[in-house]
Amino acid sequence: MKEKLEQIQKAAIEQIVSVTTADELEAAKVKYLGKKGELTAILRGMGALTAEERPIVGQVANNVREAIEQAVSDKRALITAAEREKRFEKDKLDVTLPSKRRGLGRIHPITKTIYEARQIFLDMGFTIAEGPEIELVEYNFDALNAPKDHPSRDMTDTFYIDKLTVLRTQTSPVQVREMRANKPPIRIISPGRVYRCDPPDATHSPVFHQLEGLVVDKGVSMGDLKGTLDMFARKMFGPETRTRFRPHNFPFTEPSAEVDVSCFACGGKGCRFCKGEGWIEILGAGMVHPNVLESCGIDSHVYTGFAFGVGMDRVTILKNNIDDMRLLFENDLRFLSQF
Ligand code: DAH
């Protein structure tokens, strides 16, 4: 019986050592140590032994069981380690691989232009005022001296929300808000979005950006306007830049002018950029109309003022040599990442 036991131990350990998976190991364990296992069968037969033999064989049988159990647990540790190793191998991370790029946000070219312009005016002592994009007809047109039949009031030009409310078509209503809320001296700029019923094309967008300027005080003259805009043009487009005032008509200024800057591509000689003109139009301006001052409760016999409105999208396009305005609003990262 002792020999039989030793044979079982030998066979069991050989098998256990040779298995390669947890399932095979479990099967081997059952085969020898399970309820119907070989060792168990032998132990059952111990009843037939004599009283002297029994403890001796029992001792051997215990040793055999322990040896097999030890072999199983050693093997299990090996298999577990091997499986873990395999999993690690499969899930291996190459920490040297380049990561997926998460593009960094950056400042939109229009915003950049507005920041630049804003700083120029802040340096000249202007402060920044804001107004709502949903604006009263009263501020957008009436108080700005726009005649009741002015074409800009048309539904085809202006987005009406209702009879009294529009998406502002210009930043000029901020002038009215400022003059009604404050006493002169007033010296503000107001950059912001404006809206018009224009289908988008290379030079138009239903939403665009203006920067409004307003100065009201005693003795403010056209010369002050010219000086201010000259300074702005030189800082914005380069120290050689000159300005040119052309007579124009706006309801809210008298006299009114459209203002050109000398072409910053050719310096004024005429090139493809300025279409041979030597000049590029960038803003409207003028002396605040007495009717506008009065509609805001400012005595036009005591105070005068100048105002201007710069097209910031246009300036952005010109400064960056962009040939289609739509690019500014499509949010295509391939375009935006160039700035
Ligand atoms: N609001 C005008 C426009 O949208 C621009 C403008 C012209 C603003 C003359 C002014 C100004 O303040 O004085 O075309």
Residues whose N, C-alpha, C, O or C-beta is under 5 A from the ligand:
A	BS01	DAH	T169 Q170 S172 G213 F250 T253 G284 A285 G286 A307 F308 G309
